[in-house]
Amino acid sequence: MRVMLLSFVSVLVLGPVCHAQVSSQPAEGVLETITFDDEGTSRTISGRVLVKAVDGGLLVQERDGRLWTVTSEALGRRESRGAAFRPEEPAALGKRLAAELDKKVARGFYTVSTRHYTIVSSADPRFTRWVGTLFERLRTAFVSYWKGRGVKLADPEFPLVAIVLKDRSQFSKFVTVDAKLDPTTVTGYYSIMTNRIVLYDMARIPGQAPAATPVEIQRRLATAPRAIATVVHEAAHQVAYNCGMNRRLSDNPLWLVEGMAVFFETPDLRSRSGWRTVGKVNLPRLARFSDFVRRRRQAGSLKALIRSDRRLRDGKSAADAYAEAWALNYFLLRTHRKQFSAYLKTISAKPLLRWDTPETRQSDFEAAFGDDWDQLDRAFLKYLGRVRVR
């Protein structure tokens, strides 16, 4: 079992993962009831089995899209329901989740639905609706951006779920239990296992009335643009993992996953929603990268970034690695578009619960972008050197 906590500003959460060798088993859409031991408590879920490990462990997906890894030791009963698997309807999902949160967190949760999102919130309704508008705008822009580059994306199979807590205090208590994170270092996160975004009303000011309009929300958030960037960053993760670009619990190189989310995260404080552009120069990341270049003495920095996630996970090197990951995505998307699209197709086809070696990661990258690392690094630094911090 392992838990990977990624990012130094916002967090993408990956729950326990089975390491047993797996056998390929396509999702046939058969609904099953599975009972297993969940950290000392018996749990029964209904869903479909995506993968069966050779030792009998299972990867199970519930009707709301949530993933569970069930080891052979923890597995109790597995029974077919004799029915086809169908995703849970948004209205039923929202009602059920609101009732669960009323019991686990505090009373007062309600649901706001948009075309693609089911938002369960205890925050002021005006902020919740603002979040829904922001998410829909991001998803539309995300899909349109890749469509214009020849990358066909799928509609999400499951409703995209977001939980919005009413204030920082409620968020801090929730994140400690839900993701077991330090609440002082997190402002929002996307969980690969639950497939949910969790955030809080960042426009709420203690002792003041809630923001009454999108303009007022925007004015309050203008003092903390990184807060908007975090929300967009996590929403970009969720869209990517639900449209076929990334696959949950397959080997997605972290430089690609996080660098692309940073590519989309740049806030636009002139917009009523706080965001409206794709691929705008991320000034804080560019400034960090420009500083890192002066200390970037190892010639193999790019190759190390592609071969391993280590630098992005290490708190001492993460800030520089995230900046370099953004810079590399920015460079490749503007100068190697066709190759980037081909590389994305390779990554999106990775099987579940199988982790590539550094050599395979390097080979995949070289198949798309070539194996002349020195030439690529020179072109990369020259291009980024012309992008200015303004």
LINZI-V462227 format. One record per pair of residues at least 4 apart in sequence whose C-alpha atoms are under 8 Angstrom apart, sorted by the first residue. I is the first residue (numbers start at 1). J is the second residue. D is the distance in whole Angstrom. If there is no record, write none. Layout:
i=(I I)
j=(J J)
d=(D D)
//
This chain:
i=(1 1 1 1 2 2 2 3 3 3 3 3 4 4 4 5 5 5 5 5 6 6 6 6 6 6 7 7 7 7 7 7 7 8 8 8 8 9 9 9 9 10 10 10 10 10 10 10 11 11 11 11 11 12 12 12 12 12 12 13 13 13 13 13 13 14 14 14 15 15 15 16 17 17 18 18 18 18 18 19 20 20 20 20 21 21 21 22 22 22 22 22 22 23 23 23 23 24 24 25 25 25 26 26 27 27 27 27 28 29 29 29 29 30 30 30 30 30 30 30 30 30 31 31 31 31 31 31 31 31 31 31 32 32 32 32 32 32 32 32 32 33 33 33 33 33 33 33 33 33 34 34 34 34 34 34 34 34 34 35 35 35 35 35 35 35 35 36 36 36 36 36 36 36 36 37 37 37 37 37 37 38 38 38 45 46 46 47 47 47 47 47 48 48 48 48 49 49 49 49 50 50 50 50 51 51 51 51 52 52 52 52 53 53 55 56 56 57 57 57 57 57 57 58 58 58 58 59 59 59 59 60 60 60 60 61 61 61 61 62 62 62 63 63 63 63 63 64 64 64 64 64 65 65 65 65 66 66 66 67 67 67 67 68 70 70 71 87 87 88 88 88 89 89 90 90 90 90 91 91 91 92 93 93 94 94 94 94 94 94 95 95 95 96 97 97 98 98 98 98 98 98 99 99 100 101 101 101 101 102 102 102 102 103 105 105 108 109 109 109 110 110 110 111 111 111 111 112 112 112 112 112 112 112 113 113 113 113 114 114 114 115 116 116 116 116 117 117 117 117 117 117 117 118 118 118 118 119 119 119 119 119 119 120 120 120 120 121 121 121 121 121 121 122 122 122 123 123 123 123 123 123 123 123 124 124 124 124 125 126 126 126 126 126 127 127 127 127 127 127 128 128 128 129 130 130 130 131 132 133 133 134 134 134 134 135 135 135 136 137 137 138 138 138 138 138 138 139 139 139 140 141 141 141 142 142 142 142 143 143 144 145 145 146 146 146 146 147 147 147 149 149 149 150 151 153 153 153 154 154 154 155 155 156 156 156 156 157 158 160 160 160 161 161 161 162 162 162 162 163 163 163 163 163 164 164 164 164 165 165 165 165 165 165 166 166 166 166 167 167 167 167 167 168 168 168 168 169 170 171 171 171 171 172 172 172 173 173 174 175 175 175 175 175 176 176 176 176 177 181 182 183 187 187 187 187 188 188 188 188 188 188 188 189 189 189 189 189 190 190 190 190 190 190 190 190 191 191 191 192 192 192 193 195 196 197 197 197 199 202 202 203 203 203 203 203 204 204 204 204 205 205 211 211 212 212 213 214 214 214 215 215 216 217 218 218 218 218 218 219 220 221 221 221 222 224 225 225 225 226 226 227 228 228 228 228 229 229 229 229 230 230 231 231 232 232 232 232 232 232 232 233 233 233 233 233 234 234 235 236 236 236 236 237 237 237 238 239 240 240 240 241 241 241 241 242 242 244 245 245 245 245 246 246 246 246 247 247 247 247 248 249 249 250 250 250 250 250 250 251 251 251 251 251 251 251 251 252 252 252 252 253 253 253 253 253 254 254 254 254 255 255 255 255 255 255 255 255 256 256 256 257 258 258 258 258 259 259 259 259 259 259 259 259 259 260 260 260 261 262 262 262 263 263 263 263 263 263 263 263 264 264 264 264 265 266 266 266 266 266 266 266 267 267 267 268 268 268 268 269 269 270 271 271 279 281 282 283 283 283 284 285 285 285 285 285 286 286 286 286 287 287 288 288 288 288 289 289 289 289 289 290 290 291 292 292 293 296 299 300 301 302 302 302 303 303 303 304 305 305 305 305 306 306 306 306 307 307 307 307 307 308 309 310 311 311 311 312 312 312 312 312 313 313 314 315 317 318 319 320 321 322 323 324 325 326 327 327 328 328 329 330 331 331 331 331 331 332 332 332 333 333 336 336 337 338 339 339 339 340 340 340 341 342 342 343 343 343 343 344 345 346 346 350 356 356 357 358 359 360 361 362 363 364 365 365 366 366 367 372 373 374 375 376 377 378 379 380 381 382 383)
j=(16 17 18 19 15 16 17 13 14 15 16 17 13 14 15 11 12 13 14 313 10 11 12 13 312 313 11 12 258 312 313 318 322 185 315 318 319 185 186 187 230 186 187 188 189 230 233 234 186 188 189 190 234 189 190 191 192 234 237 179 189 190 191 192 193 191 192 193 191 192 193 69 69 353 57 69 70 71 353 353 53 54 55 57 53 54 55 51 52 53 54 353 354 51 52 53 54 51 52 50 51 52 50 51 48 49 50 51 48 48 84 85 86 47 48 49 80 81 82 83 84 85 46 47 48 80 81 82 83 84 85 86 46 47 48 49 78 79 80 81 82 44 45 46 47 77 78 79 80 81 44 45 46 47 75 76 77 78 79 42 43 44 45 75 76 77 78 42 43 44 70 74 75 76 77 41 42 43 74 75 76 42 43 74 62 62 63 60 61 62 63 85 60 61 62 85 58 59 60 61 58 59 60 61 58 59 60 352 56 57 58 59 57 58 72 71 72 69 70 71 72 73 75 69 70 71 72 67 68 69 70 67 68 69 70 65 66 67 68 66 67 68 85 86 87 88 158 87 88 93 158 159 87 158 194 195 193 194 195 192 193 194 195 193 74 75 75 157 158 92 93 158 93 159 94 113 118 159 95 113 118 96 97 118 98 110 111 118 119 120 99 110 111 100 101 120 102 109 110 111 120 121 103 109 104 105 106 107 109 106 107 108 109 107 170 174 122 120 121 122 120 121 122 118 119 120 121 118 119 120 121 128 129 132 117 118 119 132 118 132 136 136 136 156 159 160 132 135 136 159 160 161 162 159 160 161 162 128 132 161 162 163 164 161 162 163 164 125 128 163 164 165 166 164 165 166 127 128 164 165 166 167 200 201 128 166 201 210 129 130 211 212 213 214 131 201 203 211 214 217 132 164 201 133 134 214 273 135 136 137 273 138 273 274 275 139 232 235 140 141 276 142 232 235 236 275 276 143 236 239 144 145 277 278 146 236 239 278 147 153 148 149 278 150 151 152 153 151 152 153 337 338 341 341 341 243 244 245 242 243 244 242 243 160 239 242 243 242 242 195 196 238 195 196 197 196 197 198 199 196 197 198 199 200 198 199 200 201 170 171 198 199 200 201 170 171 200 201 171 200 201 202 204 172 200 201 202 173 174 175 183 199 200 176 183 184 177 183 178 179 180 181 182 183 180 181 182 183 181 186 186 187 199 200 227 230 197 198 199 200 230 231 234 197 198 199 231 234 195 196 197 198 234 235 237 238 195 196 197 196 248 249 248 238 238 234 235 238 231 221 227 210 211 217 220 221 208 209 210 211 209 210 216 217 216 217 217 218 272 273 219 272 220 221 222 269 272 273 274 223 224 225 227 228 269 228 229 267 269 230 267 231 232 267 274 275 233 265 266 267 234 265 235 265 236 261 264 265 266 267 275 237 261 262 264 265 238 261 239 240 261 264 265 241 257 261 242 243 244 245 246 245 246 247 248 246 247 348 344 345 347 348 252 257 347 348 252 348 350 352 352 352 353 350 351 352 353 354 355 347 350 351 352 353 354 355 356 256 257 347 348 257 306 308 309 361 258 259 309 312 259 305 306 309 312 322 325 326 260 325 329 261 262 322 325 326 263 322 323 324 325 326 327 328 329 264 326 329 265 266 282 326 278 279 280 281 282 326 329 330 277 278 279 280 282 275 277 278 279 280 281 282 274 275 276 274 275 276 277 274 275 274 275 276 330 286 286 287 389 390 288 289 322 323 326 327 290 323 327 389 291 389 292 319 320 323 293 320 323 324 327 294 385 295 296 320 297 301 374 304 305 306 373 377 307 362 373 308 309 311 321 325 358 361 362 365 357 358 359 361 362 358 313 314 317 318 321 317 318 319 321 322 317 318 318 319 321 322 323 324 325 326 327 328 329 330 331 384 332 380 333 334 335 336 380 383 384 336 337 340 337 340 340 369 341 342 343 368 369 344 368 369 345 346 368 347 364 365 368 348 349 350 364 354 360 361 361 362 363 364 365 366 367 368 369 370 370 371 371 376 377 378 379 380 381 382 383 384 385 386 387)
d=(5 5 6 7 7 5 6 8 6 5 6 8 6 5 7 6 6 5 7 8 8 5 5 7 7 6 5 7 8 7 7 7 8 8 7 7 7 7 6 7 7 6 6 6 6 6 8 7 7 7 5 7 8 5 5 6 7 7 8 7 7 6 4 6 8 6 5 6 8 7 6 7 6 8 8 6 8 7 7 8 6 7 7 8 6 6 8 7 6 4 5 7 8 7 6 6 6 6 7 6 5 7 6 7 7 6 5 8 8 6 5 5 8 8 6 8 7 8 7 6 5 5 7 5 5 6 6 7 6 5 5 8 6 5 6 8 7 6 4 5 8 7 6 5 7 8 6 5 6 7 6 5 6 8 8 7 6 5 6 7 6 4 7 7 5 5 7 6 5 7 7 5 4 5 7 6 5 6 5 7 7 6 6 7 7 6 7 6 5 4 6 7 6 5 7 7 7 6 4 6 8 6 6 7 6 5 7 8 6 6 5 7 5 6 6 7 5 8 6 4 4 8 7 6 5 6 7 7 6 5 6 6 5 6 8 6 6 5 6 5 6 8 7 6 5 5 8 6 5 7 6 7 7 6 7 7 6 4 6 8 5 6 8 7 6 6 6 7 6 7 6 7 6 8 6 8 6 6 6 8 8 6 6 8 6 8 6 6 7 6 6 8 7 6 6 7 6 5 6 7 6 8 7 8 6 5 7 8 7 5 4 6 6 7 8 7 6 6 5 5 6 6 7 7 6 5 6 6 5 6 8 7 7 8 6 5 6 8 7 7 8 8 7 8 6 6 7 8 8 6 5 6 7 6 6 5 6 8 7 6 5 6 7 8 6 5 6 8 7 6 5 6 7 6 5 5 7 7 6 6 4 7 7 6 6 7 8 7 6 6 8 7 7 8 6 7 8 8 8 7 6 7 8 6 6 7 7 6 6 6 7 6 5 7 7 6 8 7 6 6 7 6 7 8 7 8 7 6 8 6 6 6 8 7 7 8 8 8 6 7 6 7 8 6 5 7 8 5 6 7 7 8 7 7 6 5 6 7 8 5 6 8 6 8 8 5 5 7 8 8 7 8 7 5 7 5 5 6 8 7 6 5 6 8 6 5 5 7 6 6 8 6 4 6 7 8 6 5 6 6 5 7 7 6 6 7 8 6 6 6 8 7 6 6 5 8 7 8 6 5 6 6 8 6 4 5 7 7 8 8 7 8 7 8 7 7 7 6 5 8 7 6 7 6 6 7 8 6 7 6 4 6 5 7 7 7 5 6 7 7 6 8 8 7 8 7 7 7 7 7 7 8 7 6 6 6 8 8 6 7 8 7 5 5 6 7 6 6 6 7 6 6 6 6 6 7 6 7 6 8 8 6 7 7 6 8 6 7 8 6 8 6 6 6 7 8 6 5 6 6 6 7 6 8 6 8 7 5 8 8 8 6 5 6 7 5 6 7 6 6 6 7 8 6 7 6 6 6 7 5 6 6 5 6 6 7 8 7 7 8 8 5 7 8 7 5 7 6 8 8 8 6 6 6 6 4 5 6 7 8 6 8 8 7 7 5 6 7 7 7 8 6 7 8 7 8 6 8 6 7 5 7 7 7 8 7 5 8 6 7 7 6 6 7 7 8 6 7 8 8 5 4 8 8 6 7 7 6 6 7 8 6 7 5 7 8 7 6 7 7 8 5 6 8 8 7 8 8 8 6 7 6 6 5 8 5 5 6 7 5 7 7 6 7 7 7 6 6 6 7 6 6 8 5 7 8 6 7 7 7 6 6 6 8 7 6 6 7 5 6 7 7 8 7 6 6 8 7 8 6 6 6 8 7 6 7 7 6 7 7 8 8 8 7 6 8 8 4 7 5 6 6 6 6 5 6 6 7 4 8 5 6 8 6 6 8 6 6 6 6 6 6 6 6 6 6 6 7 6 7 6 6 6 8 6 7 7 5 7 7 5 7 6 8 6 6 6 5 6 6 7 8 6 7 7 6 7 7 6 6 6 7 7 8 6 6 6 6 6 6 6 6 6 7 6 7 4 5 8 6 6 6 6 6 6 6 6 6 6 7 7)
//
